[in-house]
Amino acid sequence: MTRAEDKARQARVAVRVLAQLAAKNAVKDHIRAQGFKLHNYSAKDITLQAEAWLAARPEMIAEARAKAARLGYC
């Protein structure tokens, strides 16, 4: 793998991780806003909700890409 390919792979991973983290945090905030406790939800349930949240909000990918660029990954 060339250095350029490695950097591109790191950028893709960084964008995906940042987007997933933002989606999970959004789901957790949503759960709390509804008055529920996080300990009533499994990690798997939160992850599944976050994946759906992210699929419904493609702008979060653009935000993650911009954040990755600010962090030097892109």
CHARMM internal coordinates of N, CA and C (Angstrom, degrees):
IC EDIT
DIST 1 N 1 CA 1.4550
DIST 1 CA 1 C 1.5346
ANGL 1 N 1 CA 1 C 107.97
DIST 1 C 2 N 1.3085
ANGL 1 CA 1 C 2 N 114.65
DIHE 1 N 1 CA 1 C 2 N 129.60
DIST 2 N 2 CA 1.4639
ANGL 1 C 2 N 2 CA 118.51
DIHE 1 CA 1 C 2 N 2 CA 179.71
DIST 2 CA 2 C 1.5196
ANGL 2 N 2 CA 2 C 110.09
DIHE 1 C 2 N 2 CA 2 C -76.63
DIST 2 C 3 N 1.2961
ANGL 2 CA 2 C 3 N 115.47
DIHE 2 N 2 CA 2 C 3 N 165.82
DIST 3 N 3 CA 1.4725
ANGL 2 C 3 N 3 CA 120.89
DIHE 2 CA 2 C 3 N 3 CA 179.19
DIST 3 CA 3 C 1.5284
ANGL 3 N 3 CA 3 C 111.21
DIHE 2 C 3 N 3 CA 3 C -61.13
DIST 3 C 4 N 1.3253
ANGL 3 CA 3 C 4 N 116.68
DIHE 3 N 3 CA 3 C 4 N -39.98
DIST 4 N 4 CA 1.4769
ANGL 3 C 4 N 4 CA 120.48
DIHE 3 CA 3 C 4 N 4 CA 179.53
DIST 4 CA 4 C 1.5252
ANGL 4 N 4 CA 4 C 110.86
DIHE 3 C 4 N 4 CA 4 C -65.64
DIST 4 C 5 N 1.3328
ANGL 4 CA 4 C 5 N 116.80
DIHE 4 N 4 CA 4 C 5 N -39.98
DIST 5 N 5 CA 1.4617
ANGL 4 C 5 N 5 CA 120.01
DIHE 4 CA 4 C 5 N 5 CA 178.47
DIST 5 CA 5 C 1.5252
ANGL 5 N 5 CA 5 C 110.77
DIHE 4 C 5 N 5 CA 5 C -66.48
DIST 5 C 6 N 1.3194
ANGL 5 CA 5 C 6 N 116.00
DIHE 5 N 5 CA 5 C 6 N -39.13
DIST 6 N 6 CA 1.4602
ANGL 5 C 6 N 6 CA 120.52
DIHE 5 CA 5 C 6 N 6 CA 178.94
DIST 6 CA 6 C 1.5287
ANGL 6 N 6 CA 6 C 110.56
DIHE 5 C 6 N 6 CA 6 C -64.82
DIST 6 C 7 N 1.3254
ANGL 6 CA 6 C 7 N 116.45
DIHE 6 N 6 CA 6 C 7 N -42.60
DIST 7 N 7 CA 1.4747
ANGL 6 C 7 N 7 CA 120.19
DIHE 6 CA 6 C 7 N 7 CA 178.96
DIST 7 CA 7 C 1.5277
ANGL 7 N 7 CA 7 C 110.61
DIHE 6 C 7 N 7 CA 7 C -64.61
DIST 7 C 8 N 1.3217
ANGL 7 CA 7 C 8 N 117.53
DIHE 7 N 7 CA 7 C 8 N -39.44
DIST 8 N 8 CA 1.4621
ANGL 7 C 8 N 8 CA 121.42
DIHE 7 CA 7 C 8 N 8 CA 179.11
DIST 8 CA 8 C 1.5270
ANGL 8 N 8 CA 8 C 110.30
DIHE 7 C 8 N 8 CA 8 C -65.49
DIST 8 C 9 N 1.3334
ANGL 8 CA 8 C 9 N 116.87
DIHE 8 N 8 CA 8 C 9 N -40.77
DIST 9 N 9 CA 1.4576
ANGL 8 C 9 N 9 CA 120.77
DIHE 8 CA 8 C 9 N 9 CA 177.89
DIST 9 CA 9 C 1.5217
ANGL 9 N 9 CA 9 C 110.70
DIHE 8 C 9 N 9 CA 9 C -64.00
DIST 9 C 10 N 1.3244
ANGL 9 CA 9 C 10 N 116.69
DIHE 9 N 9 CA 9 C 10 N -43.22
DIST 10 N 10 CA 1.4664
ANGL 9 C 10 N 10 CA 120.70
DIHE 9 CA 9 C 10 N 10 CA 177.50
DIST 10 CA 10 C 1.5259
ANGL 10 N 10 CA 10 C 111.18
DIHE 9 C 10 N 10 CA 10 C -60.64
DIST 10 C 11 N 1.3128
ANGL 10 CA 10 C 11 N 116.56
DIHE 10 N 10 CA 10 C 11 N -39.21
DIST 11 N 11 CA 1.4646
ANGL 10 C 11 N 11 CA 120.53
DIHE 10 CA 10 C 11 N 11 CA 179.80
DIST 11 CA 11 C 1.5305
ANGL 11 N 11 CA 11 C 110.22
DIHE 10 C 11 N 11 CA 11 C -65.13
DIST 11 C 12 N 1.3467
ANGL 11 CA 11 C 12 N 117.23
DIHE 11 N 11 CA 11 C 12 N -43.49
DIST 12 N 12 CA 1.4712
ANGL 11 C 12 N 12 CA 120.34
DIHE 11 CA 11 C 12 N 12 CA 178.85
DIST 12 CA 12 C 1.5201
ANGL 12 N 12 CA 12 C 111.08
DIHE 11 C 12 N 12 CA 12 C -62.31
DIST 12 C 13 N 1.3234
ANGL 12 CA 12 C 13 N 115.97
DIHE 12 N 12 CA 12 C 13 N -43.23
DIST 13 N 13 CA 1.4659
ANGL 12 C 13 N 13 CA 120.32
DIHE 12 CA 12 C 13 N 13 CA 179.99
DIST 13 CA 13 C 1.5245
ANGL 13 N 13 CA 13 C 109.85
DIHE 12 C 13 N 13 CA 13 C -64.93
DIST 13 C 14 N 1.3241
ANGL 13 CA 13 C 14 N 117.26
DIHE 13 N 13 CA 13 C 14 N -43.43
DIST 14 N 14 CA 1.4601
ANGL 13 C 14 N 14 CA 121.00
DIHE 13 CA 13 C 14 N 14 CA -179.49
DIST 14 CA 14 C 1.5216
ANGL 14 N 14 CA 14 C 110.99
DIHE 13 C 14 N 14 CA 14 C -60.86
DIST 14 C 15 N 1.3178
ANGL 14 CA 14 C 15 N 117.36
DIHE 14 N 14 CA 14 C 15 N -43.99
DIST 15 N 15 CA 1.4668
ANGL 14 C 15 N 15 CA 120.87
DIHE 14 CA 14 C 15 N 15 CA 179.60
DIST 15 CA 15 C 1.5221
ANGL 15 N 15 CA 15 C 109.88
DIHE 14 C 15 N 15 CA 15 C -62.55
DIST 15 C 16 N 1.3359
ANGL 15 CA 15 C 16 N 117.01
DIHE 15 N 15 CA 15 C 16 N -45.52
DIST 16 N 16 CA 1.4619
ANGL 15 C 16 N 16 CA 120.80
DIHE 15 CA 15 C 16 N 16 CA -179.42
DIST 16 CA 16 C 1.5298
ANGL 16 N 16 CA 16 C 111.39
DIHE 15 C 16 N 16 CA 16 C -62.32
DIST 16 C 17 N 1.3240
ANGL 16 CA 16 C 17 N 117.09
DIHE 16 N 16 CA 16 C 17 N -45.18
DIST 17 N 17 CA 1.4648
ANGL 16 C 17 N 17 CA 120.99
DIHE 16 CA 16 C 17 N 17 CA -178.73
DIST 17 CA 17 C 1.5282
ANGL 17 N 17 CA 17 C 110.79
DIHE 16 C 17 N 17 CA 17 C -65.54
DIST 17 C 18 N 1.3178
ANGL 17 CA 17 C 18 N 117.35
DIHE 17 N 17 CA 17 C 18 N -44.78
DIST 18 N 18 CA 1.4611
ANGL 17 C 18 N 18 CA 120.64
DIHE 17 CA 17 C 18 N 18 CA -179.84
DIST 18 CA 18 C 1.5321
ANGL 18 N 18 CA 18 C 111.21
DIHE 17 C 18 N 18 CA 18 C -64.06
DIST 18 C 19 N 1.3239
ANGL 18 CA 18 C 19 N 116.91
DIHE 18 N 18 CA 18 C 19 N -39.73
DIST 19 N 19 CA 1.4678
ANGL 18 C 19 N 19 CA 120.21
DIHE 18 CA 18 C 19 N 19 CA 178.54
DIST 19 CA 19 C 1.5269
ANGL 19 N 19 CA 19 C 110.74
DIHE 18 C 19 N 19 CA 19 C -66.48
DIST 19 C 20 N 1.3305
ANGL 19 CA 19 C 20 N 116.95
DIHE 19 N 19 CA 19 C 20 N -43.10
DIST 20 N 20 CA 1.4632
ANGL 19 C 20 N 20 CA 120.26
DIHE 19 CA 19 C 20 N 20 CA 179.28
DIST 20 CA 20 C 1.5238
ANGL 20 N 20 CA 20 C 111.00
DIHE 19 C 20 N 20 CA 20 C -64.09
DIST 20 C 21 N 1.3154
ANGL 20 CA 20 C 21 N 116.69
DIHE 20 N 20 CA 20 C 21 N -41.13
DIST 21 N 21 CA 1.4627
ANGL 20 C 21 N 21 CA 120.34
DIHE 20 CA 20 C 21 N 21 CA 178.85
DIST 21 CA 21 C 1.5285
ANGL 21 N 21 CA 21 C 110.95
DIHE 20 C 21 N 21 CA 21 C -63.19
DIST 21 C 22 N 1.3216
ANGL 21 CA 21 C 22 N 116.75
DIHE 21 N 21 CA 21 C 22 N -43.74
DIST 22 N 22 CA 1.4653
ANGL 21 C 22 N 22 CA 120.37
DIHE 21 CA 21 C 22 N 22 CA 178.59
DIST 22 CA 22 C 1.5256
ANGL 22 N 22 CA 22 C 110.87
DIHE 21 C 22 N 22 CA 22 C -63.37
DIST 22 C 23 N 1.3223
ANGL 22 CA 22 C 23 N 117.06
DIHE 22 N 22 CA 22 C 23 N -40.43
DIST 23 N 23 CA 1.4631
ANGL 22 C 23 N 23 CA 120.60
DIHE 22 CA 22 C 23 N 23 CA 179.50
DIST 23 CA 23 C 1.5246
ANGL 23 N 23 CA 23 C 111.10
DIHE 22 C 23 N 23 CA 23 C -66.32
DIST 23 C 24 N 1.3238
ANGL 23 CA 23 C 24 N 117.61
DIHE 23 N 23 CA 23 C 24 N -42.04
DIST 24 N 24 CA 1.4668
ANGL 23 C 24 N 24 CA 120.41
DIHE 23 CA 23 C 24 N 24 CA 177.82
DIST 24 CA 24 C 1.5196
ANGL 24 N 24 CA 24 C 110.91
DIHE 23 C 24 N 24 CA 24 C -62.44
DIST 24 C 25 N 1.3180
ANGL 24 CA 24 C 25 N 116.45
DIHE 24 N 24 CA 24 C 25 N -43.25
DIST 25 N 25 CA 1.4655
ANGL 24 C 25 N 25 CA 119.70
DIHE 24 CA 24 C 25 N 25 CA 178.72
DIST 25 CA 25 C 1.5259
ANGL 25 N 25 CA 25 C 111.06
DIHE 24 C 25 N 25 CA 25 C -64.12
DIST 25 C 26 N 1.3294
ANGL 25 CA 25 C 26 N 117.11
DIHE 25 N 25 CA 25 C 26 N -37.93
DIST 26 N 26 CA 1.4615
ANGL 25 C 26 N 26 CA 120.66
DIHE 25 CA 25 C 26 N 26 CA 178.09
DIST 26 CA 26 C 1.5303
ANGL 26 N 26 CA 26 C 110.63
DIHE 25 C 26 N 26 CA 26 C -65.04
DIST 26 C 27 N 1.3226
ANGL 26 CA 26 C 27 N 116.71
DIHE 26 N 26 CA 26 C 27 N -41.74
DIST 27 N 27 CA 1.4690
ANGL 26 C 27 N 27 CA 120.70
DIHE 26 CA 26 C 27 N 27 CA 178.35
DIST 27 CA 27 C 1.5195
ANGL 27 N 27 CA 27 C 109.98
DIHE 26 C 27 N 27 CA 27 C -63.75
DIST 27 C 28 N 1.3122
ANGL 27 CA 27 C 28 N 116.93
DIHE 27 N 27 CA 27 C 28 N -44.34
DIST 28 N 28 CA 1.4676
ANGL 27 C 28 N 28 CA 120.36
DIHE 27 CA 27 C 28 N 28 CA 179.40
DIST 28 CA 28 C 1.5241
ANGL 28 N 28 CA 28 C 110.75
DIHE 27 C 28 N 28 CA 28 C -61.77
DIST 28 C 29 N 1.3236
ANGL 28 CA 28 C 29 N 116.68
DIHE 28 N 28 CA 28 C 29 N -42.91
DIST 29 N 29 CA 1.4711
ANGL 28 C 29 N 29 CA 120.31
DIHE 28 CA 28 C 29 N 29 CA 177.79
DIST 29 CA 29 C 1.5243
ANGL 29 N 29 CA 29 C 110.41
DIHE 28 C 29 N 29 CA 29 C -62.41
DIST 29 C 30 N 1.3186
ANGL 29 CA 29 C 30 N 116.55
DIHE 29 N 29 CA 29 C 30 N -39.99
DIST 30 N 30 CA 1.4676
ANGL 29 C 30 N 30 CA 121.39
DIHE 29 CA 29 C 30 N 30 CA 179.42
DIST 30 CA 30 C 1.5333
ANGL 30 N 30 CA 30 C 110.89
DIHE 29 C 30 N 30 CA 30 C -64.07
DIST 30 C 31 N 1.3212
ANGL 30 CA 30 C 31 N 116.28
DIHE 30 N 30 CA 30 C 31 N -43.01
DIST 31 N 31 CA 1.4644
ANGL 30 C 31 N 31 CA 120.81
DIHE 30 CA 30 C 31 N 31 CA 178.51
DIST 31 CA 31 C 1.5247
ANGL 31 N 31 CA 31 C 109.82
DIHE 30 C 31 N 31 CA 31 C -61.21
DIST 31 C 32 N 1.3240
ANGL 31 CA 31 C 32 N 116.05
DIHE 31 N 31 CA 31 C 32 N -47.14
DIST 32 N 32 CA 1.4747
ANGL 31 C 32 N 32 CA 120.28
DIHE 31 CA 31 C 32 N 32 CA 179.42
DIST 32 CA 32 C 1.5268
ANGL 32 N 32 CA 32 C 111.09
DIHE 31 C 32 N 32 CA 32 C -62.34
DIST 32 C 33 N 1.3296
ANGL 32 CA 32 C 33 N 117.01
DIHE 32 N 32 CA 32 C 33 N -40.58
DIST 33 N 33 CA 1.4646
ANGL 32 C 33 N 33 CA 121.23
DIHE 32 CA 32 C 33 N 33 CA -178.84
DIST 33 CA 33 C 1.5258
ANGL 33 N 33 CA 33 C 111.68
DIHE 32 C 33 N 33 CA 33 C -63.32
DIST 33 C 34 N 1.3247
ANGL 33 CA 33 C 34 N 116.25
DIHE 33 N 33 CA 33 C 34 N -27.67
DIST 34 N 34 CA 1.4640
ANGL 33 C 34 N 34 CA 120.10
DIHE 33 CA 33 C 34 N 34 CA 177.46
DIST 34 CA 34 C 1.5201
ANGL 34 N 34 CA 34 C 111.49
DIHE 33 C 34 N 34 CA 34 C -81.81
DIST 34 C 35 N 1.3212
ANGL 34 CA 34 C 35 N 117.16
DIHE 34 N 34 CA 34 C 35 N -3.23
DIST 35 N 35 CA 1.4552
ANGL 34 C 35 N 35 CA 121.18
DIHE 34 CA 34 C 35 N 35 CA 177.93
DIST 35 CA 35 C 1.5180
ANGL 35 N 35 CA 35 C 114.84
DIHE 34 C 35 N 35 CA 35 C 89.08
DIST 35 C 36 N 1.3245
ANGL 35 CA 35 C 36 N 117.06
DIHE 35 N 35 CA 35 C 36 N 11.11
DIST 36 N 36 CA 1.4605
ANGL 35 C 36 N 36 CA 120.63
DIHE 35 CA 35 C 36 N 36 CA 179.30
DIST 36 CA 36 C 1.5227
ANGL 36 N 36 CA 36 C 110.46
DIHE 35 C 36 N 36 CA 36 C -94.94
DIST 36 C 37 N 1.3071
ANGL 36 CA 36 C 37 N 116.00
DIHE 36 N 36 CA 36 C 37 N 161.04
DIST 37 N 37 CA 1.4617
ANGL 36 C 37 N 37 CA 122.53
DIHE 36 CA 36 C 37 N 37 CA 178.82
DIST 37 CA 37 C 1.5260
ANGL 37 N 37 CA 37 C 109.62
DIHE 36 C 37 N 37 CA 37 C -98.51
DIST 37 C 38 N 1.3194
ANGL 37 CA 37 C 38 N 116.14
DIHE 37 N 37 CA 37 C 38 N 140.66
DIST 38 N 38 CA 1.4539
ANGL 37 C 38 N 38 CA 120.49
DIHE 37 CA 37 C 38 N 38 CA -179.13
DIST 38 CA 38 C 1.5220
ANGL 38 N 38 CA 38 C 112.37
DIHE 37 C 38 N 38 CA 38 C -64.49
DIST 38 C 39 N 1.3302
ANGL 38 CA 38 C 39 N 117.35
DIHE 38 N 38 CA 38 C 39 N -30.83
DIST 39 N 39 CA 1.4586
ANGL 38 C 39 N 39 CA 118.82
DIHE 38 CA 38 C 39 N 39 CA -177.20
DIST 39 CA 39 C 1.5352
ANGL 39 N 39 CA 39 C 112.42
DIHE 38 C 39 N 39 CA 39 C -67.56
DIST 39 C 40 N 1.3212
ANGL 39 CA 39 C 40 N 117.14
DIHE 39 N 39 CA 39 C 40 N -10.02
DIST 40 N 40 CA 1.4595
ANGL 39 C 40 N 40 CA 120.92
DIHE 39 CA 39 C 40 N 40 CA 175.58
DIST 40 CA 40 C 1.5279
ANGL 40 N 40 CA 40 C 112.39
DIHE 39 C 40 N 40 CA 40 C -83.31
DIST 40 C 41 N 1.3230
ANGL 40 CA 40 C 41 N 117.21
DIHE 40 N 40 CA 40 C 41 N -3.66
DIST 41 N 41 CA 1.4575
ANGL 40 C 41 N 41 CA 123.06
DIHE 40 CA 40 C 41 N 41 CA -177.86
DIST 41 CA 41 C 1.5246
ANGL 41 N 41 CA 41 C 109.12
DIHE 40 C 41 N 41 CA 41 C -118.61
DIST 41 C 42 N 1.3155
ANGL 41 CA 41 C 42 N 115.93
DIHE 41 N 41 CA 41 C 42 N 138.08
DIST 42 N 42 CA 1.4606
ANGL 41 C 42 N 42 CA 119.75
DIHE 41 CA 41 C 42 N 42 CA 176.32
DIST 42 CA 42 C 1.5317
ANGL 42 N 42 CA 42 C 109.06
DIHE 41 C 42 N 42 CA 42 C -77.87
DIST 42 C 43 N 1.3035
ANGL 42 CA 42 C 43 N 115.74
DIHE 42 N 42 CA 42 C 43 N 159.42
DIST 43 N 43 CA 1.4614
ANGL 42 C 43 N 43 CA 120.68
DIHE 42 CA 42 C 43 N 43 CA 177.14
DIST 43 CA 43 C 1.5290
ANGL 43 N 43 CA 43 C 109.86
DIHE 42 C 43 N 43 CA 43 C -61.04
DIST 43 C 44 N 1.3217
ANGL 43 CA 43 C 44 N 115.96
DIHE 43 N 43 CA 43 C 44 N -37.18
DIST 44 N 44 CA 1.4621
ANGL 43 C 44 N 44 CA 120.25
DIHE 43 CA 43 C 44 N 44 CA 179.17
DIST 44 CA 44 C 1.5231
ANGL 44 N 44 CA 44 C 110.83
DIHE 43 C 44 N 44 CA 44 C -63.76
DIST 44 C 45 N 1.3333
ANGL 44 CA 44 C 45 N 117.14
DIHE 44 N 44 CA 44 C 45 N -41.92
DIST 45 N 45 CA 1.4574
ANGL 44 C 45 N 45 CA 120.91
DIHE 44 CA 44 C 45 N 45 CA 179.79
DIST 45 CA 45 C 1.5303
ANGL 45 N 45 CA 45 C 110.77
DIHE 44 C 45 N 45 CA 45 C -63.82
DIST 45 C 46 N 1.3124
ANGL 45 CA 45 C 46 N 116.36
DIHE 45 N 45 CA 45 C 46 N -42.67
DIST 46 N 46 CA 1.4656
ANGL 45 C 46 N 46 CA 119.86
DIHE 45 CA 45 C 46 N 46 CA 178.83
DIST 46 CA 46 C 1.5262
ANGL 46 N 46 CA 46 C 110.09
DIHE 45 C 46 N 46 CA 46 C -64.30
DIST 46 C 47 N 1.3354
ANGL 46 CA 46 C 47 N 117.08
DIHE 46 N 46 CA 46 C 47 N -41.15
DIST 47 N 47 CA 1.4586
ANGL 46 C 47 N 47 CA 120.57
DIHE 46 CA 46 C 47 N 47 CA 178.74
DIST 47 CA 47 C 1.5265
ANGL 47 N 47 CA 47 C 111.13
DIHE 46 C 47 N 47 CA 47 C -63.36
DIST 47 C 48 N 1.3174
ANGL 47 CA 47 C 48 N 117.25
DIHE 47 N 47 CA 47 C 48 N -43.48
DIST 48 N 48 CA 1.4668
ANGL 47 C 48 N 48 CA 120.07
DIHE 47 CA 47 C 48 N 48 CA 178.58
DIST 48 CA 48 C 1.5231
ANGL 48 N 48 CA 48 C 111.24
DIHE 47 C 48 N 48 CA 48 C -63.41
DIST 48 C 49 N 1.3225
ANGL 48 CA 48 C 49 N 116.72
DIHE 48 N 48 CA 48 C 49 N -42.02
DIST 49 N 49 CA 1.4635
ANGL 48 C 49 N 49 CA 120.12
DIHE 48 CA 48 C 49 N 49 CA 177.06
DIST 49 CA 49 C 1.5292
ANGL 49 N 49 CA 49 C 110.49
DIHE 48 C 49 N 49 CA 49 C -63.88
DIST 49 C 50 N 1.3201
ANGL 49 CA 49 C 50 N 116.58
DIHE 49 N 49 CA 49 C 50 N -38.67
DIST 50 N 50 CA 1.4708
ANGL 49 C 50 N 50 CA 120.77
DIHE 49 CA 49 C 50 N 50 CA 179.82
DIST 50 CA 50 C 1.5237
ANGL 50 N 50 CA 50 C 110.80
DIHE 49 C 50 N 50 CA 50 C -65.49
DIST 50 C 51 N 1.3249
ANGL 50 CA 50 C 51 N 117.30
DIHE 50 N 50 CA 50 C 51 N -38.95
DIST 51 N 51 CA 1.4677
ANGL 50 C 51 N 51 CA 120.18
DIHE 50 CA 50 C 51 N 51 CA 177.65
DIST 51 CA 51 C 1.5284
ANGL 51 N 51 CA 51 C 110.29
DIHE 50 C 51 N 51 CA 51 C -62.90
DIST 51 C 52 N 1.3191
ANGL 51 CA 51 C 52 N 116.94
DIHE 51 N 51 CA 51 C 52 N -42.08
DIST 52 N 52 CA 1.4681
ANGL 51 C 52 N 52 CA 120.50
DIHE 51 CA 51 C 52 N 52 CA 177.62
DIST 52 CA 52 C 1.5204
ANGL 52 N 52 CA 52 C 110.91
DIHE 51 C 52 N 52 CA 52 C -66.74
DIST 52 C 53 N 1.3236
ANGL 52 CA 52 C 53 N 116.09
DIHE 52 N 52 CA 52 C 53 N -40.73
DIST 53 N 53 CA 1.4678
ANGL 52 C 53 N 53 CA 122.13
DIHE 52 CA 52 C 53 N 53 CA 178.70
DIST 53 CA 53 C 1.5303
ANGL 53 N 53 CA 53 C 109.50
DIHE 52 C 53 N 53 CA 53 C -59.03
DIST 53 C 54 N 1.3277
ANGL 53 CA 53 C 54 N 115.48
DIHE 53 N 53 CA 53 C 54 N -46.56
DIST 54 N 54 CA 1.4607
ANGL 53 C 54 N 54 CA 121.16
DIHE 53 CA 53 C 54 N 54 CA -178.87
DIST 54 CA 54 C 1.5286
ANGL 54 N 54 CA 54 C 111.26
DIHE 53 C 54 N 54 CA 54 C -66.20
DIST 54 C 55 N 1.3181
ANGL 54 CA 54 C 55 N 117.24
DIHE 54 N 54 CA 54 C 55 N -39.73
DIST 55 N 55 CA 1.4707
ANGL 54 C 55 N 55 CA 120.62
DIHE 54 CA 54 C 55 N 55 CA 179.18
DIST 55 CA 55 C 1.5273
ANGL 55 N 55 CA 55 C 111.33
DIHE 54 C 55 N 55 CA 55 C -64.01
DIST 55 C 56 N 1.3228
ANGL 55 CA 55 C 56 N 116.51
DIHE 55 N 55 CA 55 C 56 N -31.66
DIST 56 N 56 CA 1.4667
ANGL 55 C 56 N 56 CA 120.60
DIHE 55 CA 55 C 56 N 56 CA -179.26
DIST 56 CA 56 C 1.5267
ANGL 56 N 56 CA 56 C 112.72
DIHE 55 C 56 N 56 CA 56 C -84.02
DIST 56 C 57 N 1.3203
ANGL 56 CA 56 C 57 N 116.67
DIHE 56 N 56 CA 56 C 57 N -10.94
DIST 57 N 57 CA 1.4644
ANGL 56 C 57 N 57 CA 120.63
DIHE 56 CA 56 C 57 N 57 CA -176.30
DIST 57 CA 57 C 1.5312
ANGL 57 N 57 CA 57 C 110.83
DIHE 56 C 57 N 57 CA 57 C -131.68
DIST 57 C 58 N 1.3330
ANGL 57 CA 57 C 58 N 117.83
DIHE 57 N 57 CA 57 C 58 N 76.76
DIST 58 N 58 CA 1.4680
ANGL 57 C 58 N 58 CA 120.99
DIHE 57 CA 57 C 58 N 58 CA -177.42
DIST 58 CA 58 C 1.5316
ANGL 58 N 58 CA 58 C 113.44
DIHE 57 C 58 N 58 CA 58 C -63.27
DIST 58 C 59 N 1.3157
ANGL 58 CA 58 C 59 N 116.71
DIHE 58 N 58 CA 58 C 59 N -18.42
DIST 59 N 59 CA 1.4700
ANGL 58 C 59 N 59 CA 118.95
DIHE 58 CA 58 C 59 N 59 CA 178.18
DIST 59 CA 59 C 1.5267
ANGL 59 N 59 CA 59 C 111.38
DIHE 58 C 59 N 59 CA 59 C -64.59
DIST 59 C 60 N 1.3263
ANGL 59 CA 59 C 60 N 116.94
DIHE 59 N 59 CA 59 C 60 N -21.36
DIST 60 N 60 CA 1.4633
ANGL 59 C 60 N 60 CA 119.76
DIHE 59 CA 59 C 60 N 60 CA 178.40
DIST 60 CA 60 C 1.5266
ANGL 60 N 60 CA 60 C 111.20
DIHE 59 C 60 N 60 CA 60 C -67.62
DIST 60 C 61 N 1.3252
ANGL 60 CA 60 C 61 N 117.35
DIHE 60 N 60 CA 60 C 61 N -29.26
DIST 61 N 61 CA 1.4642
ANGL 60 C 61 N 61 CA 121.38
DIHE 60 CA 60 C 61 N 61 CA 176.61
DIST 61 CA 61 C 1.5267
ANGL 61 N 61 CA 61 C 109.12
DIHE 60 C 61 N 61 CA 61 C -67.33
DIST 61 C 62 N 1.3262
ANGL 61 CA 61 C 62 N 116.47
DIHE 61 N 61 CA 61 C 62 N -43.36
DIST 62 N 62 CA 1.4710
ANGL 61 C 62 N 62 CA 120.59
DIHE 61 CA 61 C 62 N 62 CA 178.55
DIST 62 CA 62 C 1.5225
ANGL 62 N 62 CA 62 C 110.49
DIHE 61 C 62 N 62 CA 62 C -62.45
DIST 62 C 63 N 1.3316
ANGL 62 CA 62 C 63 N 116.65
DIHE 62 N 62 CA 62 C 63 N -40.51
DIST 63 N 63 CA 1.4655
ANGL 62 C 63 N 63 CA 120.25
DIHE 62 CA 62 C 63 N 63 CA 178.09
DIST 63 CA 63 C 1.5290
ANGL 63 N 63 CA 63 C 110.50
DIHE 62 C 63 N 63 CA 63 C -65.28
DIST 63 C 64 N 1.3262
ANGL 63 CA 63 C 64 N 116.86
DIHE 63 N 63 CA 63 C 64 N -40.58
DIST 64 N 64 CA 1.4626
ANGL 63 C 64 N 64 CA 121.01
DIHE 63 CA 63 C 64 N 64 CA 178.40
DIST 64 CA 64 C 1.5209
ANGL 64 N 64 CA 64 C 110.66
DIHE 63 C 64 N 64 CA 64 C -65.63
DIST 64 C 65 N 1.3340
ANGL 64 CA 64 C 65 N 117.09
DIHE 64 N 64 CA 64 C 65 N -38.66
DIST 65 N 65 CA 1.4627
ANGL 64 C 65 N 65 CA 121.13
DIHE 64 CA 64 C 65 N 65 CA 178.22
DIST 65 CA 65 C 1.5336
ANGL 65 N 65 CA 65 C 110.27
DIHE 64 C 65 N 65 CA 65 C -63.53
DIST 65 C 66 N 1.3249
ANGL 65 CA 65 C 66 N 116.26
DIHE 65 N 65 CA 65 C 66 N -41.12
DIST 66 N 66 CA 1.4659
ANGL 65 C 66 N 66 CA 120.18
DIHE 65 CA 65 C 66 N 66 CA 178.72
DIST 66 CA 66 C 1.5284
ANGL 66 N 66 CA 66 C 110.49
DIHE 65 C 66 N 66 CA 66 C -66.26
DIST 66 C 67 N 1.3153
ANGL 66 CA 66 C 67 N 116.89
DIHE 66 N 66 CA 66 C 67 N -40.24
DIST 67 N 67 CA 1.4705
ANGL 66 C 67 N 67 CA 120.40
DIHE 66 CA 66 C 67 N 67 CA 178.91
DIST 67 CA 67 C 1.5279
ANGL 67 N 67 CA 67 C 110.73
DIHE 66 C 67 N 67 CA 67 C -66.51
DIST 67 C 68 N 1.3203
ANGL 67 CA 67 C 68 N 116.52
DIHE 67 N 67 CA 67 C 68 N -39.99
DIST 68 N 68 CA 1.4658
ANGL 67 C 68 N 68 CA 120.18
DIHE 67 CA 67 C 68 N 68 CA 178.22
DIST 68 CA 68 C 1.5263
ANGL 68 N 68 CA 68 C 110.08
DIHE 67 C 68 N 68 CA 68 C -63.28
DIST 68 C 69 N 1.3123
ANGL 68 CA 68 C 69 N 115.93
DIHE 68 N 68 CA 68 C 69 N -38.00
DIST 69 N 69 CA 1.4769
ANGL 68 C 69 N 69 CA 119.62
DIHE 68 CA 68 C 69 N 69 CA 178.10
DIST 69 CA 69 C 1.5185
ANGL 69 N 69 CA 69 C 110.62
DIHE 68 C 69 N 69 CA 69 C -65.12
DIST 69 C 70 N 1.3506
ANGL 69 CA 69 C 70 N 116.54
DIHE 69 N 69 CA 69 C 70 N -41.87
DIST 70 N 70 CA 1.4653
ANGL 69 C 70 N 70 CA 119.35
DIHE 69 CA 69 C 70 N 70 CA 177.95
DIST 70 CA 70 C 1.5214
ANGL 70 N 70 CA 70 C 111.78
DIHE 69 C 70 N 70 CA 70 C -63.51
DIST 70 C 71 N 1.3364
ANGL 70 CA 70 C 71 N 116.06
DIHE 70 N 70 CA 70 C 71 N -30.77
DIST 71 N 71 CA 1.4637
ANGL 70 C 71 N 71 CA 120.80
DIHE 70 CA 70 C 71 N 71 CA 179.68
DIST 71 CA 71 C 1.5199
ANGL 71 N 71 CA 71 C 112.36
DIHE 70 C 71 N 71 CA 71 C -84.19
DIST 71 C 72 N 1.3355
ANGL 71 CA 71 C 72 N 116.76
DIHE 71 N 71 CA 71 C 72 N -3.09
DIST 72 N 72 CA 1.4580
ANGL 71 C 72 N 72 CA 121.16
DIHE 71 CA 71 C 72 N 72 CA 175.66
DIST 72 CA 72 C 1.5188
ANGL 72 N 72 CA 72 C 115.44
DIHE 71 C 72 N 72 CA 72 C 90.13
DIST 72 C 73 N 1.3161
ANGL 72 CA 72 C 73 N 118.65
DIHE 72 N 72 CA 72 C 73 N 15.39
DIST 73 N 73 CA 1.4579
ANGL 72 C 73 N 73 CA 121.02
DIHE 72 CA 72 C 73 N 73 CA -179.95
DIST 73 CA 73 C 1.5249
ANGL 73 N 73 CA 73 C 112.79
DIHE 72 C 73 N 73 CA 73 C -87.22
DIST 73 C 74 N 1.3070
ANGL 73 CA 73 C 74 N 117.40
DIHE 73 N 73 CA 73 C 74 N -22.47
DIST 74 N 74 CA 1.4746
ANGL 73 C 74 N 74 CA 120.23
DIHE 73 CA 73 C 74 N 74 CA -176.75
DIST 74 CA 74 C 1.5101
ANGL 74 N 74 CA 74 C 110.29
DIHE 73 C 74 N 74 CA 74 C -111.28
END
COOR INIT
IC SEED 1 N 1 CA 1 C
IC BUILD
